[in-house]
Amino acid sequence: MAVAELHGPIEGLDALAEIDPASLENYQPYYAARADLLARAGCRDEAVAAYDRAIELATNTIERDFLVRQRAAL
């Protein structure tokens, strides 16, 4: 996210792509960050899919509600 804040969402996505996704398969913040960056990059369908996974993995109702609102705003 820091890379994205400095250089934009595409560079942030590139930085995330360098991380082995298998190691993050059940890590909700990864999908939430990816969803946000995809949305900012204009990749709506991919962002929706990432939000869906983040919502699925959310264990906190406040986080889940936030992610649901972010997804609905796309």
C-alpha positions as CSV (number, residue, x, y, z in Angstrom):
1,M,0.0,0.0,0.0
2,A,2.9,2.3,0.7
3,V,4.2,1.8,-2.9
4,A,0.7,2.6,-4.2
5,E,0.5,5.8,-2.2
6,L,3.8,6.9,-3.6
7,H,3.6,5.7,-7.1
8,G,0.0,4.8,-7.9
9,P,-2.2,1.7,-7.9
10,I,-0.6,-0.1,-10.8
11,E,2.8,0.0,-9.1
12,G,1.1,-1.1,-5.8
13,L,-0.4,-4.1,-7.6
14,D,3.0,-4.9,-9.1
15,A,4.5,-4.9,-5.6
16,L,1.7,-7.2,-4.4
17,A,2.3,-9.5,-7.4
18,E,5.8,-10.1,-6.1
19,I,4.4,-11.9,-3.0
20,D,3.6,-15.6,-3.4
21,P,-0.2,-15.6,-3.4
22,A,-0.3,-19.2,-2.1
23,S,1.2,-17.9,1.2
24,L,-1.6,-15.3,1.4
25,E,-4.5,-17.5,0.4
26,N,-6.3,-17.0,3.7
27,Y,-4.9,-13.6,4.6
28,Q,-7.8,-11.2,4.4
29,P,-5.8,-7.9,4.4
30,Y,-4.1,-9.0,1.2
31,Y,-7.4,-9.3,-0.6
32,A,-8.7,-6.1,0.9
33,A,-5.6,-4.2,-0.3
34,R,-5.7,-5.9,-3.7
35,A,-9.4,-5.0,-4.1
36,D,-8.7,-1.3,-3.2
37,L,-5.8,-1.1,-5.6
38,L,-7.8,-2.8,-8.4
39,A,-10.7,-0.4,-7.9
40,R,-8.4,2.6,-8.0
41,A,-6.8,1.2,-11.2
42,G,-10.3,0.9,-12.8
43,C,-10.3,-2.9,-12.9
44,R,-13.9,-3.3,-11.5
45,D,-14.5,-7.0,-12.1
46,E,-11.2,-8.0,-10.6
47,A,-11.8,-5.6,-7.7
48,V,-15.3,-7.2,-7.1
49,A,-13.7,-10.7,-7.0
50,A,-11.0,-9.5,-4.5
51,Y,-13.6,-7.8,-2.3
52,D,-15.7,-11.0,-2.4
53,R,-12.7,-13.0,-1.1
54,A,-11.8,-10.4,1.5
55,I,-15.4,-10.4,2.7
56,E,-15.4,-14.1,2.9
57,L,-12.3,-14.1,5.0
58,A,-13.3,-11.3,7.3
59,T,-13.8,-12.4,10.9
60,N,-14.8,-9.0,12.3
61,T,-18.2,-7.6,11.5
62,I,-16.9,-4.0,11.3
63,E,-14.3,-5.0,8.7
64,R,-16.9,-7.1,6.8
65,D,-19.4,-4.2,6.8
66,F,-16.7,-1.8,5.5
67,L,-15.7,-4.2,2.7
68,V,-19.3,-4.7,1.7
69,R,-19.8,-1.0,1.5
70,Q,-16.6,-0.6,-0.6
71,R,-17.7,-3.3,-2.9
72,A,-21.2,-1.8,-3.3
73,A,-19.6,1.6,-4.2
74,L,-17.9,0.1,-7.3
